[in-house]
């Protein structure tokens, strides 16, 4: 069972919309042992009152419907149940939700972009949000989530992908240096649905994202990629869960990060469960970290629980290490200065994934941000 005292399936059993069902974390729990609770600004303890504001602006593709709804809308909370206290706090505290619907068989002509802008956080206060993206059967859509500004923010995002439908999501965490963001992204895949997500986390003081995938029928296919760059003092945490409960579904996870500076801290947790009924599952997860300076720390924990002997493939891998001196020497020996050689190695390491971003404007923005980080 590795570092977990209990099986993954047991650790992920608890879920509830009722905040009272979750104890305030102490940091000794498996789910919270890497997170510096003192830097959450009260999101985990109930001390962060709903006093902040994150503005949601939507540039929708013409085929898409966008609505702002109240808490009583029946479409909210249909594909997920909060599995930790902050997610439950966000569910309890949000006032309005954004619902995006892609109609049946529609193929969107351009990406739909949601820009979430945090205004200066109110002392002792936080903002809470909820987003639902529903892609109806046989439809295809591309979505961009762009986070920026200053905020203490917790939210839940539901991606409901219908039968034979396809959804591609790029989520950018480009917050100001003082931001705190805790978010749960949950994708629910119907029969033969396809889900592609790409997470880019660069900004913020503390960012903790929990992407998860579940399946409601056979044939679902999920690909989850991510890159992150951690600077001095930053805590960037990604906790993934893929819950295979249906036969003949696929999942692939590939996250890569680079770290530099004193007390730069990256955390990656990858949990994959293959349940008894999930015969024919094909899954693989990978995390790699490149540590560029002394004083940086990467924690990487891949976990795989297989409850059936009938799988098509299942594996996981994790590696964290420093820049290879031989690579640097090889480039320097060909006349490339040390700093440029260093940048080339890091660009190559992260660029393999960044090239998967199909939106050219976003891909160039991420590459430029990477260059700015390396120039620090």
Secondary structure, 3 states (H helix, E strand, C coil): CCCCCCCHHHHCCCCCCCHHHCCCCCCCCCCCCCCCHHHCCCCCCCCCEECCCEEEEEECCCCEEEEEEECCCCCCCCCCCCCCHHHHHHHHHCCEEEEEEECCCCECCCCEEEEEEECCCCCCEEEEEEEEEEECCCCEEEEEEEEEECCEEEEEEEEEECCCCEEEEEEEECCCCCCEEEEEEEEEECCCCEEEEEEEECCCCEEEEEEEEEECCCCCEEEEEEEEEECCCCEEEEEEEEEECCCCCEEEEEEEEEECCCCCEEEEEEEEEECCCCCCCEEEEEEEEEECCCCCEEEEEEEEEECCCCCCEEEEEEEEEECCHHHHHHHHCCCCCHHHHHHHHHHHHHHHHHCCCCCHHHHHHHHHHHHHHHHC
